[in-house]
């Protein structure tokens, strides 16, 4: 009970600190809030001292940020979030209406994600239920390509082709359920691909546990075994599923902009750009509360599914040694990516030729040209240096941060929930306000949130691994917690988390691309891949090659990451009295390892 109270206070403290920082956003950015409000209200009106003084008097800005923050927090107890600085309307009804639109979109997107994940895991479930798994993960790299598709690009293609050209579904607006289908597909397909890959990674270990062997000996139906395997693996992914819920609600800014959806993410972003603090604070607070609710539901789901086994320490280890993965695919994907970059580097990415605008692919321009006549292959090749190196650095840093914070879930749990509630776009605005605009801004914004899924994954897997029977046996032989952490827990958990980090590597590049798409990342004439997508997206119908080229390279990066992740395997180390050898065993033998090493 005391621990729960401390955790609750920790969550509340983080939420209050976040709201306070947002409340000081105009003052942190060293801009005049009255001038920003005037530009948002009427861009053509001259900012005379009299006009600015009148705005300051209306909004009570002369008393400083702490006075405004205190009044806003005092009104929350009465359900009053203040009035918008721009429109003068009450904030609470507008933000709740935006939340309703986002929740509806999130629900449909989760349905799409669940169907996508089920399709990805179907083959592994069928093979496992019929005892035909050979220990390899059955999922292919097609899901990685799907996960690497930029949401805003998928949304643009769906809106243009399905909505406008074919006319099957409405492409713009928000007037009913059918308006949710296309944006839900754009959001749900990549999310479902990631969840499906993570689940497909755990299923072979579930089917190799003793209960599955006993079920096979008793002749239980395959459907029953598949259902129990899902019940065994889903708790390890529930924290990440909760993160997806928040991400689909507050992080769908680009999709909401393309489809003109008045959702919470778009409302919060617009308020941040205009420094409409009452709306921005109310939207952020709702996202934080949603993150807390999603985390609570994830913990409740875990308790319902495997709670007694966790409490009694009666879980078998879900992580087992795996045979070597096929190593040809990483070389194929890596070779293709290297060829594209190598062919593009000798070309000039900034050379303009207005007579060659939007030319289709040819021998002279294998990827065609963009709206300014620049060679797309050259821009893709030169942009790879910045995009790939930055994504690799951020990926390595987030993996290390996620694992370290995942080891202390009482500290990182509330922080994960709060960080996940912040869209990278909003964090980019906060980083810009504090540190100024520059090339490091998108990296800091993406890195500030990219570690959270890895920390949640690490904590969930460690919690289950600590409840494994062999951990209790090893502890009974006198092993201390550092021995258990180094020789049992981390070797079992790190391969899965590392594969997860590799799977998210294209997502980091996509997050950087999303910031560039919204004008918060790299600026022209930089050939960064996200900026290429943003620059050429208006010409997608006329010159699709200008958009498909960087999108295809991102998808190729996703396939490379997942195929390389297949080589990250769990290996058990057994040390004899005189020599030490590393072997792959069918079942881990921690007790014998401890006896031999001692």
N, C-alpha and C positions, 0 to 999 in steps of 0.2 A: 504493500500500500504506500509506503514511504517512497519507494522508487517511482511508482506511478505519479505521485504528487510532484516529485522533482522533475520528472520528464515533462509533465504538464506545464510547470513553471518555465522550464527551458524552452518549450515550444512558444509559450506566450511571450517570453522575453525576446525571442528571435523575431516574432511577428511585429511586436511593438517597435523594435529597432529598425526593421525594414520600413515600416510605415513612417517612422521619424525621418529616415534618410530620404525617402521620397518627398516628404513634406518640405525638406530643405533643398530640393532639386534646383529651383531657380537661383537660390543664393549660392549653392555649390558651384554652379556653372558661371557665376559672376555675370549674369545677365539681369536686366531690369524686368521683373515680372510684368509690370505695367506695359512695357514696350512689346513683349511677347503676346500679351492678351490683345493689345491693339492691332497687331498684325494679323492675329487669328480672326478678330472681329471684322476688321475692315482694312485690307492691305493698302488701299489707296489713300487712306486718311493720313495727313501729316502728323508726325509725333511731336506736336508742340508741347512745351512745358505745362501749359494749362490743361491740355487733354490728358497728359500722363498723370498730372496731379489729381484730376477728377477720377481717373481709374483707380489710383491708389486709395483715394477716399472711399470709393464705392466698395472696394474689396478689403479695406482695412489693412493695407500692406505696410503702412508706416510703422506698425507695432512689431514687425519682424515675424520670422517663421514660427517661433515657439508660441507666441500668442495665438496665431492662426491654428497651429496644431492642437493646442489645448482646447480651443473652441470646437474644433472638428471632433476630437475625441469625446468631449463632453456631450455633443449632440448624438453620438452613436448610441448612448444608453437609452435615448428616446426614439431610436430608429431613424434619426435624421442625419443624413450624411452631407448636409449642406446643399448649396446651390452651385450650379455650374458657373464658372467665371466667364464663360463665353455666351451661353444662351440665357442664363438666369433661371433655368428650370431646376426643379428639385432633382437631386442626383439619385436618390434611392430608387424611384420607379424606373428611371432610364437604365440604371445598371442592372436591376433585376430583370428587366425585359431582355437586355443583352445576354444575361446569364441563361435565361430560358432558351434563347436561340442556340447558344453554344452547347447547352446540355442536350438538346434534341439532336444537333449535329454530331455530338460526341457519341450518343447512344447508337445512332445508325452507323457511324464509323467503327465503333467497337464490334457491331454485328459483322460488318465487312471484314474486320481484322480477324474475328473468330473463324469465319468461313475460310479465309486465306490460310490461317495457321493450321486448320484442320486438313486442308488440301495438302499442305507441305508435309504434315506428319502422317498422312494416311498410309503411305507405303511402309514406313517404319512400324506403325501400329499393326498393320496386317502381317508383316514378316515376324514381328515379335509374338503376336498372338498365335501364330502357327509354328513357332520355334524354328524359324529359318534365318534369324539374324546371325551374321558371322562376327559380330562385335564392332563392325564399322557402322558409322552413321549413314543411314540410307539416303538422307537428303542430298540433293545436288546443288550446283551453283546457281540454278535458275532463281531460287529464292533470294540469293545475294544480289542478282541483277535487279530483281523487283524491289528489294530494300534500298537500292542505290538510286532509284528514280527520284528526281527532285519533285517534291509535292507541288510546287508552284508550276513546274513544267507539265506534270500530269494533269493538273487542274486546267492549264491553258489548252492543252490538246483536247481534253474532254469537252471543255466549253466550246472550242472552235469546231471540232468534228461532230461530236454527238449532239451538242446543243444547237449550233448554228447551221452547219451544213446539212446534217441529217434531220434535225428537228425532232429527235426522239424524246428529249427531255428538256425542260427549261434550263437556260444557262445563266441567267442573271435574276437577282431578286430573292425574296424570301417570303413566300405567300402560302406555303403548305408543305406537306410531306414530300411531294415529288420534287420540290426544289432542293431537297437534301441529298438526293441520290448521287449526283455527280461530285459535289464536294466531299461526300462521305467516301466515295471510291478513291478520290485523290488522297485523302487522309488515311483511310483504313488499309489500303493495299501495302504501302511500305511498313506500317506498324505491324500488320499481320505477318509480313515476311520476317521481321525481326523476332517476334514472339514465336513463330513457328520454328525458326532455326534454333532458338534457345531450348525449346521443348524437345525438338528432334535430337538435340545434343544429350539430353538426359534420359530419354526413353530406353536406349539399349542397356544402360545400367540397371533400370527398373526391371526389365525383363530377365536380367541375369541374377536377381536376388532370390533367396531361398523360397519365398512365398510363391514365386512364379514357377520354380521347379516343382514344388509340391502341387500347385494347381494343375500343372501339366500331367503329373502322375495320377491325379484324381480324375482327369479327363474333363475338366471344366471347359465350357465353351470359350471360343476365342474372343467373343464380345465381352465376356466377363473379365477376362485377363486384360484386354485393352482398356476397359473402364477402370480397373484397379491400377494399372500402370499410369494412367492419367492422374488418378487421385494421388498417387505416390509422387509424381513429378511436378504437378501444378503448384503446390505450396512454395517451392523454391523460386517460382516465377511471379508469384502474386505481388511482391513489392514492386517489381518492374512493371507489372500490369497496372498497378495504381499510378505509377509515374506516367504511363501512357495516357491514362484518363485525364490527368492534369495537362499533359502536353497537347492532347487533342482539343482541350477546352481553351487554354490560354495561348498555346503556341501556334494556332492555326491562322496566324495573321495574314500571311500571303494568300492562302486559299480563300479566306474571307474577303480579302480585297478583290481578288479576281472575280468571284461570284457575287460580289456586292451583298455580303451577309452582315447584318448588324449584330455581330457576335461580341463576346466579352473581350477577346484578344484584340480585335480591331478597334473597339471602343477605347480600350486601355492605351493602345499605341497612339491613336489620334489625340487622346488627352495628354499623353507624354510629349508628343511633338508640339502641342499648343501650350504646354505647361498649365493645363487646366487641373490644378491640384486636387480639388474635391473629387472629381471623377476618377482621376488617376489613383488616389488613395483608396477609394471605395472599390475600384476594380481589382487592385492588388490585394486588398484584404479579402475579397471574395475568393480569389485564386488561392491564397494561403489557407483559408478555411476549407476549400475544396480539397487541397492537398492533404490536410489533416484528416478529413473524412475518408479519403481514399486509402490513406495509410492505416487508419483504424479498421476499415473493412478488410484490408489485406491481412492484418493480424488476426481478425476474427475468422476469416476463411481458413487460414493456416491452422488455427486452434480446432476448428470443426473437422478438418480433414485428417490431420495427423497429431492433434494435440496430446492425446494420451501417450502416444509413442514418444513424443518429445519430452514429456514430463517424466516418463519412466526410463528413458534412455534405452529404448528397445528397438531402435531403427537399425537395419543393416546399412552398410555404407553404399551410397548410390554411385560412388565414383570408383571405377575399376580400370585396370590397365587395358589399353586398347591396342589392337594390332596396327602396324604402320599404315598410314593412309597412302592412297595413290599419289605419287609425287610428280606426275607428268603435267597435271593441270596447272599448278602454280607457274611452271616454266612456260607453258603455252600462253597463259594470260599475261604473265610478266614480259614475255617476249613481244607480244603484240603491243603492249603499252610502251615498251622501249622503242620499238620500231616507229610508232607514231611520234613519240617525242623526238627521236633522232632525225626523222625526216623534217620535222617542223623547225628545229633549232637553226639550221643554216639560213632560213628565210627571214625576211624582215617583217616583224609583226606590226610595225607602225607605218609601213609604206602605203600611201593613199593613191588610188587610181579610180577617179570618178567615172571613167568610161567602162570600168569592170564591176560596177555595183550589182550585187545580188546575182552574180553569175553562178550557174549550176556547176557541179563538180566536173573537172576536166583534167587532162594531163598536166596543164600548167598550174591548175589549182585543184588538187585532189579532193579537198573538202569544200570547194567553192569559195565565194567571197561574201563579205558582209555588206551592210548598207553603205559603207564608205569605200568599198572596193578593196578592203584589206584581206589578205589571204587568211582564211580560217585555220588552215593547218599550221601556219606560222604562229598564230595567236594561241592555238591549243598547245603547241610544243613549248613555247616560251612560258605560258601560264602554268604549265605542269611544275616548273621548278618552284614557284611560290606556293602553289596549291598543295602539292604532295609533301614538300618539306615541312610546311606549316602544319598540315594535318598529322604528319608523323610525330612531330615534336609535341603537339597538343595531345595526341593519342597516348604517347609514352608517359607524359606528365599526369594525365587523368587516370591511367591504369595504376600508377604508383600511388597517387592520392586516394583513389577509390579503394584499393586494397588496404592501405594503412588506416583509413577512416572506417572501413568495414570491420576492422578488428575491434573497434570500440563502438558498438551499435547504440549504446545509451547516449553517447555524445553525438554521433553522426546521424542517428535516426531522425530527430527533429530538424536537424540542419538539412538533411536530404529532402524532407518534405517541403521545407520552405524554399530551398533553392530550385526545386523542380517547379514550383508554382510561378517562378519568374521566367517569362519568355526570354530567349536570348536577345530579342530586339529591345526589350525594356532594359535589360542589363547593359546592352550596348549604349543606350542613352545615358544610363547612370555612369558608366565608365567614361563616356565622352564628357559628361558634366564635371567629373572629378579630375580625370587625367588629361582631358583634352582630346581632340580628334587626331587620329594618326593611324599608321598601318598596324599598330599593336592593339587598337581598340577592338576589332572583331575577334582577335585571338584571345584577349582577356575575357571578353563576354562569353565566347563559346567554352573556353576552358573553365569558367566559373560554374557551368552547369553540367558539362560533359562527364564529370567524375561521379555524379550522383547515382546514375543507374548501376555503375560498377560497384559502388559502395553498398547499395541495396542488395545487389546480387551476392556479393561477398558475405554480407551479414546473414542472409537467408540460408546460403549453403553451409556456412560455418555452424549455424544453429542446428541444422539437421545432422551435420557430421559429428558434432559434440555429443549427440544423442545416440551415436552408433555403438553397437555392442563391443566392437574391438577397442574403442576408446576407453570404455569402462574396464575392460580386461587389462589394457596397458597401464591405466592409472592404478589398478590394483597391484601391479608388479612394482610400483614405486616410482613411476615416471612423474616428473614435475610438469608444470604447465608449459615451460619453455621447450622441453623435449617434445611434448605433444604438439605444440604449435609448429615446430620446425620439421619434425619427422612424420607427423600424421595429418594434421589439419591443413597446413598450407600445401603440401604436395597433392592432397586430394582436391583442393578447391581451386588452386591457381590455374590449372589447365582450362577449366571451364570459364573462369573469369577472363583469362587471356584470350580464349576464342571469342568471348563476348566483346572484348575490347577491339579485336580485329574486325569483328562483324560491324562494329560501330565506327570504324575508321572512315568509310565512305560517308556516314552520317555526319561526322565532323566536317568533312569537306562540303557536305550539303548545307550544314548550318552556316558556314562561311559564305556559301553561295547565296543562301537566303538573305543574309545581311546585305550582301552586294545587290541582290535583286531589289531590296527595299531602300537602297541608297545609303546604307550605314556601313558598308564594307569598303572594298577597294574602289577607287575612283578612276575614271577614264584618264589617260588611254591605257591603263593597266590591262594586260591580257589574262587576268585571273579568271578561272573557269566560271565562277558565279557571275562575274560581271559580263562575261560573254553571253551567258544565258539571258541576263537582264537586258542587254543591248539588243539582242537579236529576237527576243520573244515577240515584239510587235510585228515582226516579219515572218512569223512561223508559218502562216498560211501561204505566203508568196514564195518564201525561200526556206523550206523546212530544214535543209541541210545545215544552215547556219546555227540552228538550235540543236539538231540531232547529233552533230559532231561532238560538242562538249558533253551532251547528255550521255552519248555512247561511251565516251572515255570515263565518265563517272561510273557508269554501269560496269565497265571493264575493271575499274578499281575495286568495285564491290565483289566481283567474281574472284579477283586475285586475292582479296583479303580473306574470303571464306575458304577458298581452296588452300591457302597457306595455313589457315587456322586448323585444318585437318591434320597438319603435322604436329600440332601441340598435343602431346599425349601424356597420360599418367604413367609414370614408371615408378616401381618400388625398388628401394635400395636395401639389399641384405648384406650385412657385414659379418664376415666370419672372424675367427680369432686371429688369423694372420693376414688374410687377404680380403680385399673388398671387391666385389663384382656387382655389376648392375644388370639385372635380368628383368624380363617381363614375366609376371606370374599370372596364373588364371584367377587366383584369389589372393588378396593382400594378407600378409602374415605379420602383423605388427608385434604380436606377443613374442614370437620367436626372434624377431629382429632385436627387441629390447633385451631379451635374455642373452643373445649372442654378443651384443655390444657391451653388455655389462659383465 
